[in-house]
Amino acid sequence: MNFMKALSLFLFGLVSAAGLFGRSDNVANVYDRVAQTLNGKWHVIVDPYENGYYNYRYEPFDKSVPATGGYFLDRTQKDRSELLEYDFEKSPTLDVPGDWNSQDDKLFYYEGSVWYRKTFDFAKGESVGRQFLHFGAANYEAHVYLNGQKLGVHVGGFTPFQFEVTDALRDGKNSVVVMVNNEREKDAVPTLNTDWWNYGGITRDVLLLETPDVFVSDFYLSLDRGRDRISFSAFVEGANKGDAVSVRLPELGVEKRFACDEEGRVSGSFARPEGMVLWSPETPRLYEVEVAAAGDVTRDRMGFRTIETRGREILLNGEPVFLRGISIHEENPLRGGRARSAEDSRLLLGWAKELGCNFARLAHYPHNESMARVADEMGILLWEEVPVYWTISWENAETLANARGQLRDLILRDRNRSSVIVWSMANETPVSEARTRFLKRLVDDTRELDPSRLVSAAMEFHNPADNDAHKIVDDPFGQYTDILSFNQYIGWYDGLPEKLDRVTWEIGYEKPVVISEFGAGALQGMHGDALTRFSEEYQADLYARTVEMLERIPGLSGMTPWILVDFRSPRRSLAFVQDGWNRKGLIGDNGERKQAFFVLQQYYEEKAKE
């Protein structure tokens, strides 16, 4: 691991340990800020040998040496005596936001470094306050430069990051250069092996944000579980002790004022307004919220609801709820590549609504911010997770710092979204003491950052040696979670579908059970009998038998079958069937519904009537 990456991961740990607020590089609620979009065509240079870091005159290559030939300087030839072996203006372009794999056939399987460059105009005389360069996400490691000056490094492919650039901007033309590298690494999060496509590039929005000198850097509101008070906390960058912060809900006639402490932090609560309608899938009521300090005002649309457990039940607004869910990857198969827009989110969540879902699991990493915002509007509950996936390096302190940083950034981004009810720590991680310690640290962070939501993970189960049809759920990590969730593929990886009729379950905790995955592969349009692998009939029969089997589990409170739509995966190589796609979707990559879609849809229709 190089020095800059190690330093970045170390800083992740420091940020997580620092508490809830107080990050000078953080701007909350970015889409309500005055902003100049930098989306669009960016010039790119593909750089598998990372020559763009170095001056071609120096050997051995040393990133600490001033690099007159470095791509990040975005130079042009000054005269004929100079040899300069790159030119962004003559280089091809890629769309931002977007992944490089789906935009250029030559980059379909590419893993390595690509340099992105965008120029933009800025008028210093017209600017007020401070400027921040914001990235919704870049996969996986991003080195960011403005006008040849390095702003910093971000590690992690799915969370937002930003740098203050107030003093680095020029009056007139500016150049931002970003080196993005998507190479997989053993100690990264996720690690080397995953069952999804490793899309590279600047995959989400790039914005130049403007704020006043003193501004609301972060805020958080939640309805207490007694449903009679609303808790409020905030951080005001540049504030002094005693400065006032106001919270308004204009549609309800509410305005409350609080005072900052010496660090600019604010906390308090106020009574739930009369007439407030609680958010739910049936009534996804959102209210305008305004938070103001020192003349700065930021506005959001938020719902208010409670989520908790009681014994083996999940309670939404104090009432039992069954989570009729589906798992979703962040892909738009109709266009190809990473989903990246509100329109993509409405497509995917619209399909989930058609299926009869009131719940979706956003697997296996933080999805675009628009997914949670659209879910707020559509009335779909969400499970969000970080890519602590399979065999993470449990004993590596930098890996833990990385996971903590990604989790923290996800929670800070989405904890005002009423749709989000579950923070997931991991997926399918083999049981060990080191793994449980690692995940317990993530739980501790989560409960500090957001005590209002449930915590879970896709855990492990086992069976006694003499009875492989009896399944025992007693993962030691289950003692730290609010709900028990696990993936099971009986009838696909474990026997044939008829085995589902014989399976029994032993649940080791008095907690609600949510089945985080089940399913089978099927190529849309491929037909056969119910024992023909990859036929729609096999998948449909497995779904029909599985839901009957799951109904026998004590405390069953929901499920998110795997998965809504076929998605790309290099692990899936069966010619003429998979062809690089995981075929477990209920919808094919062509948008057509498979037979199992209607099996689950009918089951959910019946569950909704209970």
C-alpha positions in Angstrom: 0.0 0.0 0.0 1.4 3.4 -1.0 2.1 6.2 1.5 -0.8 8.4 0.3 -3.3 5.7 0.5 -2.1 4.7 4.0 -2.3 8.3 5.1 -5.8 8.6 3.7 -7.0 5.5 5.6 -5.4 6.8 8.8 -7.3 10.0 8.4 -10.5 8.1 7.9 -10.0 6.6 11.4 -9.3 10.0 12.9 -12.4 11.4 11.3 -14.5 8.6 12.6 -13.1 8.9 16.1 -13.8 12.7 16.1 -17.5 12.3 16.8 -20.6 13.3 15.0 -19.8 16.7 13.6 -17.0 19.2 13.2 -15.6 18.4 9.8 -14.4 21.5 8.0 -14.5 19.7 4.6 -18.1 18.7 5.1 -21.1 20.4 3.5 -24.5 18.8 4.3 -27.5 18.7 2.0 -25.3 19.6 -1.1 -28.2 19.7 -3.6 -29.7 22.7 -1.8 -26.5 24.7 -2.1 -25.6 27.3 -4.7 -23.6 25.2 -7.1 -21.9 25.1 -10.4 -22.1 21.7 -12.0 -19.0 20.2 -13.5 -20.9 17.3 -15.0 -20.5 16.6 -18.7 -17.6 15.7 -21.0 -14.2 15.3 -19.3 -11.1 14.7 -21.3 -9.3 11.5 -20.2 -6.0 9.7 -20.5 -5.8 6.0 -19.8 -2.7 5.4 -17.8 -2.0 1.7 -16.8 1.7 2.5 -16.0 0.8 5.7 -14.0 3.2 7.8 -16.0 1.0 10.8 -15.3 2.4 11.0 -11.8 6.0 11.4 -13.0 8.5 13.6 -14.8 9.8 11.5 -17.7 13.3 12.8 -17.0 13.6 11.2 -13.5 14.4 7.6 -12.8 13.6 5.7 -10.7 10.1 7.1 -10.8 9.4 9.1 -7.6 6.1 10.8 -6.9 7.8 13.2 -4.5 9.9 14.7 -7.2 8.5 17.9 -8.8 7.0 16.6 -12.1 7.1 19.0 -15.0 5.7 16.3 -17.2 3.0 15.2 -14.8 -0.5 15.0 -16.2 -2.0 16.7 -13.1 -0.3 19.9 -14.1 -2.4 20.1 -17.3 0.3 22.0 -19.1 0.6 22.9 -22.8 3.8 23.1 -24.8 5.4 26.5 -24.2 7.7 26.3 -27.3 9.2 23.9 -29.8 12.1 23.1 -27.5 9.9 21.4 -25.0 8.8 17.8 -25.2 5.5 17.3 -23.6 4.0 13.8 -24.1 0.4 14.4 -23.3 -2.4 16.8 -24.3 -5.8 16.7 -22.6 -7.3 18.8 -25.4 -6.5 16.1 -28.0 -7.6 13.3 -25.7 -10.9 11.5 -25.9 -13.8 12.3 -23.5 -16.0 10.4 -21.1 -19.3 11.5 -19.5 -19.2 12.4 -15.9 -21.1 11.1 -14.0 -20.5 7.7 -15.5 -18.3 4.6 -15.5 -15.6 4.1 -18.1 -16.5 0.4 -18.6 -19.9 1.0 -20.3 -18.7 4.1 -22.3 -15.7 2.6 -24.1 -15.5 -1.0 -25.3 -11.7 -0.9 -24.9 -12.2 -0.2 -21.1 -14.8 -2.8 -20.5 -12.6 -5.0 -18.3 -10.0 -2.3 -17.5 -8.7 -2.0 -14.0 -6.1 0.7 -13.4 -5.6 4.4 -13.6 -7.4 7.0 -15.7 -6.8 10.7 -15.6 -9.8 13.0 -15.9 -9.6 16.7 -16.7 -12.3 19.4 -16.8 -11.8 23.2 -17.3 -14.3 25.7 -16.0 -14.6 29.5 -15.6 -14.9 31.1 -12.2 -15.4 34.8 -11.3 -13.8 35.6 -8.0 -15.4 39.0 -7.9 -18.9 37.4 -8.0 -18.3 34.8 -5.4 -19.4 35.1 -1.8 -17.9 33.1 1.1 -16.3 29.7 0.6 -16.0 27.2 -2.2 -16.0 23.4 -2.0 -15.3 20.9 -4.8 -17.7 18.0 -4.2 -17.7 14.5 -5.7 -20.6 12.2 -5.2 -18.3 9.2 -5.7 -15.3 8.0 -7.6 -14.3 4.3 -7.8 -12.0 3.5 -6.0 -9.0 5.7 -5.2 -9.1 9.4 -6.3 -6.3 11.9 -6.3 -7.6 15.4 -6.9 -5.8 18.4 -8.3 -6.9 22.0 -8.9 -4.7 24.2 -11.1 -1.8 21.8 -10.5 -2.2 21.9 -6.7 -3.0 18.6 -5.0 -6.2 18.9 -2.9 -6.1 15.4 -1.4 -6.9 11.7 -1.8 -10.1 9.8 -1.3 -10.3 6.1 -0.8 -13.6 4.2 -1.2 -15.8 3.9 -4.3 -19.3 4.8 -3.2 -19.2 7.7 -0.7 -19.1 11.4 -1.2 -16.1 13.6 -0.5 -15.1 17.2 -1.0 -12.3 19.7 -0.6 -12.3 23.4 0.2 -10.9 25.3 -2.7 -11.6 28.9 -1.8 -8.0 29.9 -2.0 -7.0 27.6 -4.8 -9.5 28.9 -7.4 -8.3 31.4 -10.0 -10.2 34.3 -11.5 -11.1 33.0 -14.9 -10.2 29.6 -16.3 -9.5 26.7 -13.9 -8.4 23.1 -14.4 -9.5 20.2 -12.2 -7.6 16.9 -12.8 -8.6 13.7 -11.1 -6.7 10.4 -11.2 -9.1 7.5 -10.6 -7.8 4.0 -10.0 -10.2 1.0 -9.6 -7.6 -1.7 -9.0 -8.8 -4.3 -6.4 -6.6 -4.9 -3.4 -6.6 -7.4 -0.6 -6.8 -4.9 2.3 -9.4 -2.7 0.6 -13.1 -2.4 1.3 -14.4 -4.3 -0.7 -11.5 -6.8 -1.0 -10.2 -8.6 -4.1 -13.2 -10.8 -4.8 -16.8 -9.6 -5.3 -19.8 -10.8 -7.2 -20.5 -7.5 -9.0 -18.8 -5.5 -11.7 -15.9 -3.3 -10.7 -17.0 -0.1 -12.5 -14.3 2.5 -12.6 -14.5 6.3 -13.0 -16.2 9.4 -11.6 -19.5 7.7 -11.2 -21.6 10.5 -9.5 -22.1 14.3 -9.7 -19.2 16.8 -9.5 -20.2 20.2 -8.1 -18.5 23.4 -7.1 -20.4 24.4 -4.0 -20.7 27.9 -2.5 -21.4 28.7 1.2 -21.2 31.7 3.4 -18.2 32.1 5.7 -20.3 30.8 8.5 -22.7 28.0 7.4 -24.6 25.0 8.6 -22.2 22.2 7.9 -24.3 19.3 9.1 -27.7 18.7 10.8 -29.8 15.8 11.9 -33.4 15.5 13.0 -35.2 12.3 14.2 -38.5 11.5 15.8 -37.9 10.0 19.2 -39.3 6.5 19.7 -41.9 7.8 22.1 -43.2 9.7 19.0 -43.8 12.8 21.1 -40.5 14.7 20.6 -38.1 15.5 17.7 -34.4 15.5 18.4 -32.2 18.0 16.7 -28.4 18.3 16.4 -26.2 20.4 14.1 -22.7 21.8 13.5 -22.2 25.4 12.3 -18.8 25.9 10.7 -17.3 29.2 11.9 -19.9 29.8 14.6 -19.1 31.3 18.0 -20.5 30.2 21.4 -24.0 31.4 21.9 -24.8 32.0 18.2 -28.4 31.1 17.4 -29.5 28.3 15.1 -33.2 28.0 14.1 -35.2 25.0 12.9 -38.4 25.7 11.0 -41.1 23.4 9.7 -43.2 26.1 7.9 -46.0 23.8 6.9 -46.6 23.0 10.6 -46.0 26.5 11.9 -43.0 25.5 14.0 -39.8 27.5 14.6 -37.3 26.6 17.4 -34.1 28.3 18.3 -31.0 26.8 19.9 -27.6 28.1 20.9 -24.2 26.9 19.7 -21.5 25.8 22.1 -17.9 26.9 21.8 -17.2 24.4 18.9 -20.3 25.3 16.9 -22.3 22.3 18.0 -26.0 22.4 18.7 -28.3 19.8 20.3 -31.8 19.8 21.7 -35.3 18.7 21.1 -38.8 20.0 20.7 -42.3 18.7 20.9 -43.8 16.9 17.9 -46.0 19.4 16.2 -49.8 18.8 16.3 -51.1 17.6 13.0 -47.8 16.0 11.9 -48.5 13.0 9.7 -46.0 10.2 10.3 -44.1 8.9 7.2 -44.9 5.3 6.1 -45.0 3.4 2.8 -48.8 4.0 2.7 -48.5 7.7 3.5 -45.0 9.0 2.5 -45.6 12.5 3.9 -42.6 14.8 3.6 -42.3 18.2 5.2 -40.0 21.2 4.4 -37.3 21.7 7.0 -35.2 24.9 7.2 -32.1 25.1 9.3 -30.6 28.6 9.6 -27.6 30.2 11.3 -25.8 33.5 10.8 -27.8 34.2 7.6 -27.2 30.8 6.1 -30.3 28.8 5.3 -30.4 25.2 4.1 -33.6 23.4 3.2 -34.6 19.8 2.9 -37.7 17.6 2.5 -38.0 15.1 5.3 -40.4 12.6 6.8 -40.7 11.6 10.4 -41.3 8.1 11.6 -40.0 5.6 14.2 -38.5 2.2 13.7 -37.8 -0.3 16.5 -38.1 -3.9 17.5 -40.2 -5.7 20.1 -39.3 -9.3 20.7 -39.6 -10.9 17.2 -41.5 -8.0 15.7 -40.4 -4.9 13.7 -42.4 -1.9 14.6 -42.9 1.1 12.2 -44.5 4.0 14.0 -45.3 1.6 16.9 -47.2 -1.0 14.7 -45.9 -4.4 13.4 -44.7 -4.3 9.8 -43.7 -7.1 7.4 -40.9 -6.0 5.1 -41.9 -7.1 1.6 -38.5 -6.5 0.0 -36.1 -7.1 -2.8 -32.3 -6.7 -3.2 -31.1 -4.2 -5.8 -27.7 -3.5 -7.4 -26.8 0.0 -8.6 -27.1 -0.8 -12.3 -29.3 0.3 -15.1 -29.3 -2.7 -17.5 -31.3 -0.9 -20.1 -28.7 1.8 -20.6 -25.8 -0.2 -19.3 -23.4 0.6 -16.5 -23.7 2.2 -13.1 -27.0 3.8 -12.2 -26.3 7.4 -11.6 -29.4 9.6 -11.7 -32.8 10.2 -10.1 -34.3 8.8 -13.3 -32.4 5.5 -12.8 -33.5 5.4 -9.2 -37.2 5.8 -10.2 -36.8 3.0 -12.8 -35.4 0.5 -10.3 -37.6 1.5 -7.4 -40.6 1.6 -9.7 -40.0 -2.0 -10.6 -39.8 -2.8 -6.9 -43.2 -1.1 -6.3 -44.7 -3.1 -9.2 -43.5 -6.2 -7.5 -45.4 -5.2 -4.4 -42.4 -4.2 -2.3 -42.5 -1.8 0.6 -38.8 -2.4 1.3 -35.5 -2.7 -0.7 -32.0 -3.8 0.2 -29.4 -1.6 -1.5 -26.6 -4.1 -1.9 -23.6 -4.3 -1.4 -22.3 -0.7 -1.1 -23.7 2.8 -0.7 -25.9 3.6 -3.7 -26.4 7.1 -5.2 -28.0 9.6 -2.8 -30.9 9.8 -5.2 -32.0 6.3 -4.3 -32.8 7.3 -0.7 -34.4 10.6 -1.8 -36.6 8.9 -4.4 -37.5 6.2 -1.8 -38.6 8.9 0.5 -41.0 10.2 -2.1 -42.2 6.8 -3.3 -42.7 5.3 0.2 -40.1 2.4 0.1 -38.2 1.5 3.2 -34.5 0.9 2.7 -31.6 -1.2 4.0 -28.3 0.5 3.3 -24.9 -1.2 3.7 -21.1 -0.8 3.2 -19.0 -3.2 1.2 -17.6 -5.2 4.0 -18.0 -8.3 1.9 -16.8 -11.9 2.2 -13.2 -12.2 3.4 -12.1 -8.7 4.5 -8.7 -8.3 6.2 -10.1 -8.4 9.7 -6.8 -7.9 11.5 -5.6 -4.9 9.4 -6.1 -1.6 11.2 -6.1 0.4 7.9 -8.9 -1.8 6.6 -11.0 -1.2 9.7 -10.3 2.6 9.4 -11.4 2.4 5.7 -14.7 0.6 6.6 -15.4 3.0 9.5 -14.9 6.0 7.2 -17.2 4.6 4.5 -19.9 3.8 7.0 -19.6 7.2 8.7 -19.9 9.0 5.4 -22.9 7.0 4.4 -24.7 7.6 7.6 -24.0 11.3 7.6 -25.3 11.5 4.0 -28.5 9.6 4.6 -29.6 9.7 8.2 -32.2 12.4 7.5 -33.9 10.1 5.0 -37.1 8.6 6.4 -36.9 5.7 4.0 -33.7 4.3 5.6 -34.5 2.0 8.5 -31.5 -0.5 8.5 -27.8 0.1 8.5 -26.0 -3.1 7.5 -22.5 -3.7 8.6 -21.5 -6.6 6.2 -22.5 -9.4 3.8 -21.6 -13.1 4.1 -18.6 -12.8 6.3 -17.3 -16.1 7.7 -17.5 -16.4 11.5 -14.3 -15.7 13.5 -13.3 -13.7 16.6 -11.5 -11.1 14.5 -14.4 -10.7 12.2 -16.9 -10.2 15.1 -14.6 -7.6 16.8 -14.3 -5.7 13.5 -18.1 -5.7 13.0 -18.7 -4.8 16.6 -16.6 -1.6 16.1 -18.8 -0.7 13.2 -21.9 -1.2 15.3 -20.5 1.0 18.0 -19.9 3.8 15.5 -23.3 3.4 14.0 -25.1 3.6 17.3 -23.2 6.8 18.1 -23.9 8.4 14.8 -27.5 7.4 14.5 -29.3 5.7 17.4 -32.7 5.9 15.7 -32.3 3.1 13.2 -31.9 -0.7 13.3 -28.5 -2.4 12.8 -28.0 -5.7 11.0 -25.8 -7.7 8.6 -26.2 -10.6 6.3 -24.9 -13.3 8.7 -24.1 -17.0 8.7 -26.0 -20.2 9.6 -25.0 -23.8 9.9 -26.5 -27.3 10.3 -25.6 -30.3 12.4 -23.4 -32.9 10.7 -26.2 -35.5 10.9 -29.0 -33.4 9.5 -28.4 -31.0 6.6 -32.1 -30.1 6.5 -32.0 -28.5 10.0 -30.6 -25.0 9.9 -29.3 -23.2 13.0 -29.0 -19.4 13.2 -26.7 -18.5 16.1 -24.0 -16.3 14.5 -22.2 -14.7 17.5 -22.5 -11.3 15.8 -26.3 -11.6 16.2 -26.0 -10.5 19.8 -25.1 -7.0 18.6 -27.7 -6.5 16.0 -31.4 -5.5 16.2 -32.6 -8.0 13.6 -31.3 -11.4 12.4 -30.6 -11.5 8.7 -28.9 -14.2 6.7 -28.6 -15.4 3.1 -29.8 -18.9 2.1 -29.8 -20.6 -1.2 -31.4 -23.9 -0.5 -32.5 -25.4 -3.8 -29.8 -23.7 -5.8 -26.4 -24.1 -4.1 -27.8 -26.5 -1.5 -29.7 -29.4 -3.0 -32.7 -29.2 -5.3 -35.9 -27.3 -4.7 -37.6 -30.3 -3.2 -35.3 -30.0 -0.2 -37.1 -26.8 0.7 -40.1 -28.8 1.7 -38.1 -30.6 4.4 -36.0 -27.8 5.9 -36.5 -26.7 9.5 -35.0 -23.7 11.3 -33.7 -23.1 14.8 -33.3 -19.4 15.6 -30.8 -18.7 18.5 -32.0 -15.2 19.3 -35.3 -13.7 20.3 -35.2 -11.1 17.5 -37.0 -10.5 14.2 -35.8 -12.4 11.2 -35.3 -10.8 7.8 -34.0 -13.1 5.1 -31.5 -11.0 3.3 -31.1 -13.2 0.2 -32.5 -16.3 -1.6 -33.0 -17.1 -5.2 -31.9 -19.0 -8.3 -30.5 -18.1 -11.7 -32.7 -18.0 -14.8 -32.0 -16.7 -18.2 -35.1 -14.7 -19.3 -36.8 -16.5 -22.1 -35.1 -19.9 -21.4 -37.7 -22.6 -20.7 -37.7 -26.2 -19.5 -39.2 -28.2 -16.7 -38.9 -27.3 -13.0 -35.5 -29.2 -12.8 -33.8 -27.5 -15.7 -31.2 -25.3 -14.3 -31.3 -21.6 -15.5 -34.9 -22.1 -16.8 -37.6 -19.7 -15.8 -39.6 -22.7 -14.5 -36.8 -23.7 -12.1 -36.5 -20.2 -10.6 -40.3 -19.9 -10.3 -40.7 -23.3 -8.6 -37.9 -22.4 -6.2 -39.5 -19.1 -5.3 -42.9 -20.8 -4.7 -41.3 -23.5 -2.4 -39.0 -21.0 -0.6 -41.8 -18.6 0.5 -43.7 -21.6 2.0 -40.5 -22.7 3.8 -39.7 -19.3 5.1 -43.2 -18.9 6.6 -42.1 -21.7 9.0 -39.3 -19.6 10.5 -40.1 -18.2 14.0 -40.2 -14.4 13.9 -40.1 -14.0 10.2 -40.5 -10.3 9.6 -39.4 -9.7 6.1 -37.2 -10.7 3.2 -35.2 -9.2 0.3 -34.8 -12.0 -2.3 -31.8 -11.9 -4.6 -32.3 -9.9 -6.9 -34.5 -7.4 -8.7 -32.6 -7.3 -12.1 -29.8 -9.3 -13.7 -26.5 -7.5 -13.2 -23.0 -7.8 -14.6 -20.4 -10.0 -12.8 -17.1 -11.3 -14.2 -17.6 -14.4 -11.9 -20.4 -15.6 -14.1 -18.9 -17.2 -17.2 -21.4 -19.9 -18.4 -21.5 -19.3 -22.2 -24.9 -18.6 -23.8 -26.6 -18.4 -20.3 -24.6 -16.1 -18.0 -22.1 -14.5 -20.4 -20.8 -12.3 -17.6 -24.2 -11.7 -16.0 -25.5 -12.9 -12.6 -28.9 -14.2 -13.8 -30.7 -14.3 -10.4 -32.8 -11.3 -11.3 -36.5 -11.4 -11.4 -36.2 -9.1 -14.4 -33.8 -9.8 -17.2 -31.2 -7.5 -18.5 -33.7 -6.6 -21.3 -36.3 -5.4 -18.8 -38.6 -8.4 -19.3 -40.2 -10.0 -16.2 -39.4 -13.7 -15.5 -42.0 -16.1 -14.2 -40.6 -15.9 -10.6 -41.4 -12.1 -10.6 -45.1 -13.0 -10.7 -44.8 -15.7 -8.0 -43.3 -13.2 -5.6 -45.7 -10.5 -6.6 -48.6 -12.8 -5.8 -47.1 -13.7 -2.4 -46.6 -10.0 -1.6 -50.1 -9.2 -2.5 -51.3 -11.8 0.0 -48.9 -10.6 2.7 -50.1 -7.0 2.2 -53.7 -8.1 3.1 -52.7 -9.7 6.4 
